[in-house]
């Protein structure tokens, strides 16, 4: 498949997995213990987001190694270079959110990160190194396609009692990621992918969906108080 149908075909695959991920997301924001789970969510998101720019930087370097003989590597590398700058510093947003929530940012900076988070990022390193950096687009597609819902930050602030300053990342990503998603879909439709590369993007996306679902279910299982 090529052209405009490619991003739509990926969306159909992801839609089949969406109900399970949506249920995990809903469980994460159940009322009981919501404030405690939100702080745990910030720690988990920091562990995930701090890997994003290094992943894209490695993928961009692989693109440079593959070009000019690889027709996908050039445009993919240019997209990644732009997106790196769009995403740079977002891990610092999460540290500021943790501080505003009364948590310890140093615990996030120094933390090991949950195995499920390491599995999410680690699979991408494997595919970048041993298959093709285009696989990373499946990872990006899921993370940006499952951005926080509009007004989620306001609802969580009202229902957890945490200060509004603790929700900067949730609030800004609800605004930013829809535009990023449109650009990614356009890239997927324009790239001259082989069938194998198209399959790699889909495998990466479904693996990411599974990992994010498992992460959210783990967070949802955290007991808490009444907040």
C-alpha positions, 0 to 999 in steps of 0.5 A: 500500500502507498499514498494516502491509504497508508496512514488510514490503514495504520489507524484501522489497526490501532482502532482495533486495539483502542478499546483495551487502551481506552479502558486502561486510561479510564481505570487510571483516572478512577476517583479513588486514589486519583491524586496519588496515581497522578503523581505516579503517572508523572514519574512514569511519563518522565521515565518514558519522555526522557527517552524520546529525544535520545531515541529520535537522535539515534534514529536520525543518525541511522538515517544519515548512515543509510542515506543517500542510497535509502529513499526513506532515510532522507525525508525521515531524517529531516522529519526527526530533526524537526521533531526533536526540537519540538519535543526537547525539554518536555522531560523538564516539564514533568520534573516541574510538574512533580515539584508543583505536586509536592513530589521529589523530582530527583527521584524521577531523574535518578530512578531506574524506570519501570521495566514496562517503560524500558521495554517500550523504549528498548524495543525501538532501539533494537528496531532502529539498530537492527531493522530500520529507523522508520519503525520509530514512527509507529511508537511516535504515532501511538504516543501522540495519537493517545495524547491527553484529552482536552480539559483533562488537566482542568478536571484533574486539578479540580478533582485531585486538589493538586495545584494547576501548576502540576498539570502543565505537561498534560495541558500542553500535550493536549494542545500540541499533539494533534498538530504533530499527529497530522504531520506524522500522518502526512509523512507516512503517506508520503514516504516511499515505504516498502511493504516490510517497512510499512509492516515494521511501523505497524508492529512498532505501533501495536507493540507500543499500544500494548506497552502503554496499556500495561503501564496504565493498568499498573498505575491504575492498580496503585491503591490510594486514599480518597483523593 
